[in-house]
Structures are given as C-alpha cells and as structure tokens.
Amino acid sequence: MAEHYLDARGLQCPLPVLRARKALKTVEVGDRLTVEATDASAPKDFAAFCEATGNLLRSSEVTEGIYRFVIERTA
C-alpha cells in the first residue's frame, strides 16, 4: 500500500473533489490518498464523493482550518 498526497488548499468547491477524483485514477487499488483542503464544504463533499464512488474515507479531521482526508482507493 502506497501513500499519496494532494494539496487542495485554497481551492473552492467543487475543485478539491475533482482534483481528488483525478488523482485517485493514478493510484493502485489499496493505495491511500491524503487530501488537504481549506474549503468549509469539503467534509460534506468528500463524504458524499466516497459514498458515491465506493472508495473508503479512512479519516476526516480539521486542524487550524485545514481539513485532512485520507481516502483508500477500492475501485
């Protein structure tokens, strides 16, 4: 399992999710993508994105206004 990183800080909805979708296409099944975003709607957007695509949202946290998501590619 490899770890990948996407910096989506400063981007507004829907760009963080769109960039994550593009990045997930380049990683292997079982790999994880960590996304950092600052858009306040990101938690809701990433939860819906993972549910719709079947990928696993392994963690979601916020620290000092930066949202961090760890997504495991399953499909």
N, CA, C and O atoms as CSV, one atom per row, in Angstrom:
chain,resi,resn,atom,element,x,y,z
A,1,MET,N,N,0.850,-1.176,0.000
A,1,MET,CA,C,0.000,0.000,0.000
A,1,MET,C,C,0.895,1.238,0.000
A,1,MET,O,O,1.759,1.395,0.863
A,2,ALA,N,N,0.680,2.096,-0.962
A,2,ALA,CA,C,1.452,3.335,-1.076
A,2,ALA,C,C,0.604,4.517,-0.599
A,2,ALA,O,O,-0.625,4.488,-0.641
A,3,GLU,N,N,1.302,5.548,-0.150
A,3,GLU,CA,C,0.649,6.773,0.310
A,3,GLU,C,C,0.889,7.871,-0.729
A,3,GLU,O,O,1.996,8.016,-1.246
A,4,HIS,N,N,-0.155,8.635,-1.025
A,4,HIS,CA,C,-0.080,9.738,-1.978
A,4,HIS,C,C,-0.653,10.992,-1.311
A,4,HIS,O,O,-1.415,10.896,-0.349
A,5,TYR,N,N,-0.283,12.166,-1.830
A,5,TYR,CA,C,-0.699,13.428,-1.218
A,5,TYR,C,C,-1.219,14.377,-2.288
A,5,TYR,O,O,-0.668,14.457,-3.386
A,6,LEU,N,N,-2.297,15.102,-1.950
A,6,LEU,CA,C,-2.861,16.127,-2.829
A,6,LEU,C,C,-3.105,17.384,-2.009
A,6,LEU,O,O,-3.816,17.352,-1.004
A,7,ASP,N,N,-2.514,18.487,-2.440
A,7,ASP,CA,C,-2.712,19.783,-1.789
A,7,ASP,C,C,-3.817,20.522,-2.528
A,7,ASP,O,O,-3.611,21.006,-3.641
A,8,ALA,N,N,-4.998,20.608,-1.905
A,8,ALA,CA,C,-6.130,21.318,-2.495
A,8,ALA,C,C,-6.476,22.555,-1.671
A,8,ALA,O,O,-7.585,23.079,-1.764
A,9,ARG,N,N,-5.525,23.017,-0.867
A,9,ARG,CA,C,-5.763,24.197,-0.045
A,9,ARG,C,C,-5.933,25.419,-0.950
A,9,ARG,O,O,-5.214,25.588,-1.934
A,10,GLY,N,N,-6.894,26.259,-0.597
A,10,GLY,CA,C,-7.154,27.469,-1.355
A,10,GLY,C,C,-8.125,27.276,-2.505
A,10,GLY,O,O,-8.554,28.252,-3.119
A,11,LEU,N,N,-8.478,26.041,-2.805
A,11,LEU,CA,C,-9.431,25.772,-3.879
A,11,LEU,C,C,-10.844,25.731,-3.324
A,11,LEU,O,O,-11.063,25.282,-2.199
A,12,GLN,N,N,-11.799,26.199,-4.110
A,12,GLN,CA,C,-13.198,26.206,-3.699
A,12,GLN,C,C,-13.951,25.063,-4.372
A,12,GLN,O,O,-13.532,24.555,-5.412
A,13,CYS,N,N,-15.058,24.668,-3.769
A,13,CYS,CA,C,-15.934,23.625,-4.277
A,13,CYS,C,C,-16.299,23.934,-5.733
A,13,CYS,O,O,-16.631,25.079,-6.042
A,14,PRO,N,N,-16.247,22.981,-6.603
A,14,PRO,CA,C,-16.018,21.538,-6.456
A,14,PRO,C,C,-14.579,21.104,-6.737
A,14,PRO,O,O,-14.312,19.906,-6.828
A,15,LEU,N,N,-13.654,22.045,-6.876
A,15,LEU,CA,C,-12.295,21.699,-7.306
A,15,LEU,C,C,-11.567,20.692,-6.415
A,15,LEU,O,O,-10.908,19.806,-6.960
A,16,PRO,N,N,-11.641,20.767,-5.073
A,16,PRO,CA,C,-10.933,19.751,-4.286
A,16,PRO,C,C,-11.368,18.319,-4.612
A,16,PRO,O,O,-10.527,17.429,-4.738
A,17,VAL,N,N,-12.651,18.101,-4.747
A,17,VAL,CA,C,-13.157,16.758,-5.061
A,17,VAL,C,C,-12.772,16.363,-6.480
A,17,VAL,O,O,-12.393,15.217,-6.719
A,18,LEU,N,N,-12.863,17.286,-7.415
A,18,LEU,CA,C,-12.496,16.969,-8.800
A,18,LEU,C,C,-11.017,16.610,-8.917
A,18,LEU,O,O,-10.658,15.684,-9.645
A,19,ARG,N,N,-10.167,17.332,-8.209
A,19,ARG,CA,C,-8.735,17.026,-8.237
A,19,ARG,C,C,-8.458,15.680,-7.561
A,19,ARG,O,O,-7.589,14.927,-8.000
A,20,ALA,N,N,-9.199,15.385,-6.496
A,20,ALA,CA,C,-9.033,14.091,-5.817
A,20,ALA,C,C,-9.467,12.952,-6.733
A,20,ALA,O,O,-8.810,11.912,-6.783
A,21,ARG,N,N,-10.551,13.137,-7.444
A,21,ARG,CA,C,-11.015,12.092,-8.364
A,21,ARG,C,C,-9.951,11.806,-9.423
A,21,ARG,O,O,-9.664,10.651,-9.734
A,22,LYS,N,N,-9.372,12.872,-9.969
A,22,LYS,CA,C,-8.318,12.724,-10.973
A,22,LYS,C,C,-7.094,12.020,-10.376
A,22,LYS,O,O,-6.515,11.138,-11.010
A,23,ALA,N,N,-6.707,12.406,-9.170
A,23,ALA,CA,C,-5.545,11.793,-8.520
A,23,ALA,C,C,-5.784,10.317,-8.212
A,23,ALA,O,O,-4.871,9.504,-8.352
A,24,LEU,N,N,-6.994,9.963,-7.798
A,24,LEU,CA,C,-7.294,8.571,-7.469
A,24,LEU,C,C,-7.196,7.662,-8.682
A,24,LEU,O,O,-6.932,6.468,-8.537
A,25,LYS,N,N,-7.404,8.203,-9.873
A,25,LYS,CA,C,-7.298,7.392,-11.092
A,25,LYS,C,C,-5.863,6.942,-11.344
A,25,LYS,O,O,-5.632,5.982,-12.079
A,26,THR,N,N,-4.901,7.631,-10.736
A,26,THR,CA,C,-3.489,7.314,-10.980
A,26,THR,C,C,-2.892,6.410,-9.914
A,26,THR,O,O,-1.736,6.004,-10.039
A,27,VAL,N,N,-3.642,6.084,-8.873
A,27,VAL,CA,C,-3.112,5.239,-7.796
A,27,VAL,C,C,-3.720,3.846,-7.881
A,27,VAL,O,O,-4.800,3.654,-8.439
A,28,GLU,N,N,-3.010,2.889,-7.323
A,28,GLU,CA,C,-3.449,1.493,-7.340
A,28,GLU,C,C,-4.552,1.253,-6.303
A,28,GLU,O,O,-4.652,1.970,-5.308
A,29,VAL,N,N,-5.367,0.242,-6.554
A,29,VAL,CA,C,-6.365,-0.181,-5.580
A,29,VAL,C,C,-5.628,-0.576,-4.305
A,29,VAL,O,O,-4.645,-1.315,-4.354
A,30,GLY,N,N,-6.104,-0.082,-3.165
A,30,GLY,CA,C,-5.473,-0.330,-1.878
A,30,GLY,C,C,-4.564,0.801,-1.426
A,30,GLY,O,O,-4.229,0.898,-0.245
A,31,ASP,N,N,-4.163,1.660,-2.365
A,31,ASP,CA,C,-3.343,2.820,-2.002
A,31,ASP,C,C,-4.213,3.871,-1.331
A,31,ASP,O,O,-5.438,3.862,-1.454
A,32,ARG,N,N,-3.552,4.777,-0.616
A,32,ARG,CA,C,-4.273,5.844,0.083
A,32,ARG,C,C,-3.845,7.210,-0.435
A,32,ARG,O,O,-2.676,7.446,-0.739
A,33,LEU,N,N,-4.823,8.095,-0.526
A,33,LEU,CA,C,-4.596,9.473,-0.945
A,33,LEU,C,C,-4.966,10.383,0.216
A,33,LEU,O,O,-6.099,10.348,0.696
A,34,THR,N,N,-4.022,11.195,0.668
A,34,THR,CA,C,-4.293,12.189,1.698
A,34,THR,C,C,-4.520,13.520,0.995
A,34,THR,O,O,-3.684,13.975,0.216
A,35,VAL,N,N,-5.659,14.135,1.280
A,35,VAL,CA,C,-6.027,15.412,0.661
A,35,VAL,C,C,-6.114,16.460,1.761
A,35,VAL,O,O,-6.728,16.227,2.802
A,36,GLU,N,N,-5.499,17.613,1.530
A,36,GLU,CA,C,-5.650,18.756,2.422
A,36,GLU,C,C,-6.414,19.840,1.680
A,36,GLU,O,O,-6.083,20.182,0.544
A,37,ALA,N,N,-7.450,20.383,2.338
A,37,ALA,CA,C,-8.304,21.404,1.730
A,37,ALA,C,C,-8.672,22.441,2.779
A,37,ALA,O,O,-8.599,22.180,3.980
A,38,THR,N,N,-9.066,23.618,2.315
A,38,THR,CA,C,-9.481,24.690,3.227
A,38,THR,C,C,-10.934,25.089,3.016
A,38,THR,O,O,-11.458,25.911,3.768
A,39,ASP,N,N,-11.589,24.533,2.024
A,39,ASP,CA,C,-12.987,24.853,1.732
A,39,ASP,C,C,-13.885,24.266,2.826
A,39,ASP,O,O,-13.813,23.072,3.113
A,40,ALA,N,N,-14.722,25.097,3.430
A,40,ALA,CA,C,-15.577,24.663,4.548
A,40,ALA,C,C,-16.566,23.569,4.160
A,40,ALA,O,O,-17.024,22.830,5.031
A,41,SER,N,N,-16.903,23.445,2.893
A,41,SER,CA,C,-17.836,22.396,2.473
A,41,SER,C,C,-17.129,21.073,2.175
A,41,SER,O,O,-17.786,20.090,1.833
A,42,ALA,N,N,-15.818,21.035,2.298
A,42,ALA,CA,C,-15.049,19.832,1.969
A,42,ALA,C,C,-15.473,18.585,2.759
A,42,ALA,O,O,-15.589,17.520,2.152
A,43,PRO,N,N,-15.709,18.654,4.065
A,43,PRO,CA,C,-16.105,17.424,4.774
A,43,PRO,C,C,-17.352,16.770,4.193
A,43,PRO,O,O,-17.395,15.555,4.001
A,44,LYS,N,N,-18.347,17.571,3.920
A,44,LYS,CA,C,-19.585,17.045,3.337
A,44,LYS,C,C,-19.328,16.530,1.921
A,44,LYS,O,O,-19.825,15.470,1.540
A,45,ASP,N,N,-18.558,17.278,1.155
A,45,ASP,CA,C,-18.282,16.898,-0.231
A,45,ASP,C,C,-17.491,15.599,-0.325
A,45,ASP,O,O,-17.809,14.741,-1.148
A,46,PHE,N,N,-16.467,15.444,0.505
A,46,PHE,CA,C,-15.657,14.231,0.431
A,46,PHE,C,C,-16.411,13.010,0.945
A,46,PHE,O,O,-16.225,11.911,0.423
A,47,ALA,N,N,-17.251,13.179,1.949
A,47,ALA,CA,C,-18.070,12.058,2.424
A,47,ALA,C,C,-19.004,11.585,1.309
A,47,ALA,O,O,-19.129,10.383,1.073
A,48,ALA,N,N,-19.653,12.518,0.629
A,48,ALA,CA,C,-20.558,12.165,-0.470
A,48,ALA,C,C,-19.786,11.557,-1.639
A,48,ALA,O,O,-20.252,10.599,-2.255
A,49,PHE,N,N,-18.625,12.097,-1.943
A,49,PHE,CA,C,-17.796,11.581,-3.030
A,49,PHE,C,C,-17.406,10.126,-2.776
A,49,PHE,O,O,-17.532,9.281,-3.663
A,50,CYS,N,N,-16.938,9.841,-1.579
A,50,CYS,CA,C,-16.529,8.475,-1.263
A,50,CYS,C,C,-17.705,7.512,-1.283
A,50,CYS,O,O,-17.584,6.381,-1.753
A,51,GLU,N,N,-18.828,7.960,-0.780
A,51,GLU,CA,C,-20.025,7.106,-0.805
A,51,GLU,C,C,-20.449,6.814,-2.235
A,51,GLU,O,O,-20.811,5.682,-2.556
A,52,ALA,N,N,-20.409,7.812,-3.089
A,52,ALA,CA,C,-20.842,7.655,-4.479
A,52,ALA,C,C,-19.876,6.800,-5.302
A,52,ALA,O,O,-20.307,6.076,-6.200
A,53,THR,N,N,-18.581,6.876,-5.005
A,53,THR,CA,C,-17.586,6.158,-5.803
A,53,THR,C,C,-17.211,4.801,-5.235
A,53,THR,O,O,-16.604,3.984,-5.927
A,54,GLY,N,N,-17.567,4.554,-3.981
A,54,GLY,CA,C,-17.223,3.283,-3.362
A,54,GLY,C,C,-15.844,3.259,-2.738
A,54,GLY,O,O,-15.422,2.227,-2.216
A,55,ASN,N,N,-15.136,4.370,-2.780
A,55,ASN,CA,C,-13.837,4.451,-2.106
A,55,ASN,C,C,-14.073,4.665,-0.614
A,55,ASN,O,O,-15.129,5.154,-0.211
A,56,LEU,N,N,-13.086,4.298,0.204
A,56,LEU,CA,C,-13.246,4.389,1.653
A,56,LEU,C,C,-12.651,5.682,2.192
A,56,LEU,O,O,-11.495,6.006,1.923
A,57,LEU,N,N,-13.445,6.408,2.946
A,57,LEU,CA,C,-12.949,7.585,3.650
A,57,LEU,C,C,-12.412,7.093,4.983
A,57,LEU,O,O,-13.179,6.887,5.924
A,58,ARG,N,N,-11.088,6.901,5.072
A,58,ARG,CA,C,-10.466,6.327,6.252
A,58,ARG,C,C,-10.429,7.294,7.421
A,58,ARG,O,O,-10.566,6.880,8.573
A,59,SER,N,N,-10.243,8.584,7.138
A,59,SER,CA,C,-10.266,9.565,8.216
A,59,SER,C,C,-10.592,10.936,7.659
A,59,SER,O,O,-10.353,11.237,6.489
A,60,SER,N,N,-11.147,11.757,8.543
A,60,SER,CA,C,-11.501,13.136,8.218
A,60,SER,C,C,-11.278,13.945,9.484
A,60,SER,O,O,-11.867,13.660,10.526
A,61,GLU,N,N,-10.415,14.965,9.386
A,61,GLU,CA,C,-10.128,15.784,10.569
A,61,GLU,C,C,-9.850,17.212,10.130
A,61,GLU,O,O,-9.573,17.477,8.960
A,62,VAL,N,N,-9.928,18.117,11.079
A,62,VAL,CA,C,-9.621,19.520,10.802
A,62,VAL,C,C,-8.676,20.029,11.884
A,62,VAL,O,O,-8.873,19.772,13.071
A,63,THR,N,N,-7.651,20.753,11.454
A,63,THR,CA,C,-6.690,21.364,12.361
A,63,THR,C,C,-6.377,22.758,11.846
A,63,THR,O,O,-5.864,22.925,10.740
A,64,GLU,N,N,-6.691,23.752,12.658
A,64,GLU,CA,C,-6.403,25.144,12.322
A,64,GLU,C,C,-6.908,25.529,10.932
A,64,GLU,O,O,-6.203,26.195,10.173
A,65,GLY,N,N,-8.121,25.112,10.605
A,65,GLY,CA,C,-8.752,25.486,9.350
A,65,GLY,C,C,-8.344,24.671,8.144
A,65,GLY,O,O,-8.773,24.964,7.028
A,66,ILE,N,N,-7.519,23.648,8.344
A,66,ILE,CA,C,-7.126,22.773,7.240
A,66,ILE,C,C,-7.786,21.410,7.453
A,66,ILE,O,O,-7.567,20.738,8.461
A,67,TYR,N,N,-8.594,21.032,6.475
A,67,TYR,CA,C,-9.281,19.741,6.512
A,67,TYR,C,C,-8.361,18.703,5.881
A,67,TYR,O,O,-7.770,18.942,4.828
A,68,ARG,N,N,-8.245,17.552,6.533
A,68,ARG,CA,C,-7.378,16.489,6.036
A,68,ARG,C,C,-8.210,15.214,5.903
A,68,ARG,O,O,-8.854,14.768,6.852
A,69,PHE,N,N,-8.180,14.648,4.710
A,69,PHE,CA,C,-8.942,13.431,4.409
A,69,PHE,C,C,-7.984,12.354,3.927
A,69,PHE,O,O,-7.073,12.623,3.144
A,70,VAL,N,N,-8.199,11.138,4.401
A,70,VAL,CA,C,-7.444,10.004,3.902
A,70,VAL,C,C,-8.437,9.074,3.223
A,70,VAL,O,O,-9.357,8.549,3.851
A,71,ILE,N,N,-8.227,8.883,1.915
A,71,ILE,CA,C,-9.134,8.097,1.093
A,71,ILE,C,C,-8.381,6.870,0.601
A,71,ILE,O,O,-7.278,6.984,0.068
A,72,GLU,N,N,-8.976,5.700,0.779
A,72,GLU,CA,C,-8.399,4.464,0.261
A,72,GLU,C,C,-9.120,4.073,-1.016
A,72,GLU,O,O,-10.345,3.945,-1.036
A,73,ARG,N,N,-8.361,3.885,-2.074
A,73,ARG,CA,C,-8.976,3.506,-3.347
A,73,ARG,C,C,-9.388,2.034,-3.283
A,73,ARG,O,O,-8.575,1.158,-2.989
A,74,THR,N,N,-10.653,1.787,-3.559
A,74,THR,CA,C,-11.171,0.414,-3.528
A,74,THR,C,C,-11.705,-0.017,-4.871
A,74,THR,O,O,-11.930,-1.205,-5.098
A,75,ALA,N,N,-11.911,0.930,-5.762
A,75,ALA,CA,C,-12.482,0.565,-7.076
A,75,ALA,C,C,-11.676,1.181,-8.186
A,75,ALA,O,O,-11.996,0.991,-9.360
